[in-house]
Amino acid sequence: MLREIDKLWDRLRKEGGKMISAYWTIGRYDAIVTLEAPTERVALKALMRFGDYLSTETLLAVQREDAVKLLE
């Protein structure tokens, strides 16, 4: 399975994205992975490829400065 996951990350890189960090956790979630992609569509496509292997919860993160601008 690890080889398949590595292939998925390689594919994300080819589409302009990258994995920023990966942590194994204890508790409700087994792992937390942060990734960066040129668009939400590329990120979603990458995460959907994990569907056969994992159950995921996706969060969109916005930098604080950008979020504050939205409130102005």
C-alpha positions in Angstrom: 0.0 0.0 0.0 2.8 2.4 0.7 4.0 2.1 -2.9 0.6 3.1 -4.1 0.5 6.1 -1.8 3.9 7.2 -3.1 2.6 6.9 -6.6 -0.3 9.2 -5.7 2.1 11.8 -4.3 4.2 11.6 -7.4 1.1 12.3 -9.5 0.2 15.3 -7.3 3.7 16.7 -7.9 3.3 16.3 -11.7 0.2 18.4 -11.4 1.9 21.2 -9.6 1.2 20.2 -6.0 3.3 19.0 -3.1 2.9 17.3 0.2 4.0 19.8 2.9 3.9 17.5 6.0 2.6 14.2 7.2 2.1 13.2 10.8 1.0 10.0 12.4 -1.4 10.7 15.3 -3.1 9.1 18.2 -6.8 9.7 18.7 -9.7 10.3 16.4 -7.5 10.6 13.3 -4.6 8.2 12.4 -2.8 10.8 10.3 -2.7 14.4 9.3 -1.4 15.4 5.9 -1.0 18.9 4.6 -0.6 19.5 1.0 -0.4 22.4 -1.4 -1.9 22.5 -4.9 -2.3 25.1 -7.6 -6.1 24.9 -7.3 -8.7 23.2 -5.1 -9.6 21.0 -8.0 -6.1 19.6 -8.2 -6.1 19.0 -4.4 -9.5 17.3 -4.6 -8.4 15.1 -7.5 -5.4 14.0 -5.5 -7.4 13.2 -2.4 -10.1 11.3 -4.3 -7.3 8.9 -5.4 -6.9 7.9 -1.8 -10.6 6.8 -1.6 -9.7 3.2 -2.0 -7.2 3.3 0.8 -8.5 5.9 3.4 -11.4 7.7 4.8 -10.6 11.4 4.7 -11.9 14.7 6.0 -10.8 17.7 3.9 -10.3 21.2 5.3 -9.5 24.3 3.2 -7.0 26.5 5.0 -6.7 30.2 4.4 -3.8 32.3 5.7 -4.8 34.7 8.4 -3.9 37.8 6.3 -6.1 36.7 3.4 -9.0 35.9 5.8 -8.8 39.3 7.4 -9.0 40.9 3.9 -12.2 39.1 3.3 -13.8 40.8 6.3 -12.8 44.3 5.2 
